[in-house]
Amino acid sequence: ENKVEENLVSIDDFAKLDLRVAKVLEAEAVPGTSRLLKLKVEVGDKQKQIVAGIAEFYKPEELVGKKVVLVNNLKPTTIRGVQSEGMLLVAKDGKSMVLLGTEKEIETGAKIS
C-alpha cells in the first residue's frame, strides 16, 4: 500500500511554511538528554535558538558551520526547559537520519520554495 499520496496538501498549505537556509553557529548537548542538541543558527541577519533531536546522529562539533534547512515560522516552544524557535528538516529511514542542506553555496536566509 502506497502511503505517500494519502495526506495531500494544497499549494496554499505549502506556502504557509517559511523554509529558509540557516547556518549553525553553535551547538551543544541539552543536559539530561541523549537525543537533544541546542543550536544557535543564523538566518539572514537574525539568530535563532533551535532544539533538535539529532544527537544520536550528529556530534555538536560536526554541525558548526553547516548549512541546514529550517522551518523558520514554526511557533516557538519549550523543549526540556529550552526555548526552540524553529525546526530543522531531516530525512529518516528507520536506522539513520540526515540533515537536509544545500547542494551549492547560498546565503543564509535564502527562501526555499
N, C-alpha and C positions, 0 to 999 in steps of 0.2 A: 504494500500500500504506500502510495506516494504522499507524504505529509507536507511536501514543500509548498504546494499551492493551496493549502487549506485556509490559512489565515491571511487572505489577500487584503491589502490596504490600497487606498487611492493615492494618486499623486499629491493630493491636498494633505493627506495624512503624513506622507513622507516629508512634505515641505515644512511641516511643523518642527521637525528636528533641525537644530542648528549644529551641523557637524563641521568641526574645524581641525586643522593641523595644529598640534601643540608640541612643544619641546620640553622634555623632562630636565628640570634644573637641579632638583634634589630628590633623593629617595631614601626612605628609612623604614625599618620594620615598625609595625604598630605593636607596642608592648603587650604581652599576654596573649598574642595570637600567632598562629603558624602560617596563616594564609594571607594576611593583610599587609599591604605596604602603603605608607603615606607618601604621596608625591607632591612636589611643587612643580607646576608646569607653567610655561609661558605660552600665552595665546595672543598673538599680536602684541599690543602694548600693555596687556594685563597679565597678572599672575593669579593662578588659582591653586587651591589645595584639593587633591583627589585622593580618595581611599579606594584601592583596587585589590581584589582577591587573587593576586598573581604571584604571591611569594613562593609557592611550590615550584614555579617555573622560571622565575627571574630573581637574581640577586640584585639588591639595591644598586650596587656599583655598576652593574651591566646596563642599567636604564638611563643613567645620567648622560645627557646629550642626544638621546634617541628621540626621533620624531614619531609621534603617535597620532591616532585619530581619536578625537574627543567629542562626546555629546556635550556641547557647550551650554545648552539651555535646559539641562536637567534641573529640576527643583532641588535645591540644596538639602542635604540630610545629614544626620549624625550617625556614624557607624562606630561602635565600640568607643564612644566618647570623643571621636574625632570628626570634625566637620568635613564633608565631601561636597564639592561644588561642580560635579560633572561625573562622567563615566567614560572610561577607556573602552574602545572596541577591541574585542579579541575573537579569534576563531578557535573552536574546541572540537575535538573528535573523540572524546571519551578518555584518552590516555595522554593527550598533550594539549597545550594551549599556546597560541602565538598572538602577539600584539599586532594589530594592523598598523601599518605605517605608510610611507610614501615611496614610490618607485624611484623618483628623482628628487633633487634638492628643491625645496619650495619654502617660502616664508611661513613662519608660524602665523596663525590666524587665518590662513587661506581657507576659504569656504569650500566644503565638499558637497558636490551635487550629483 
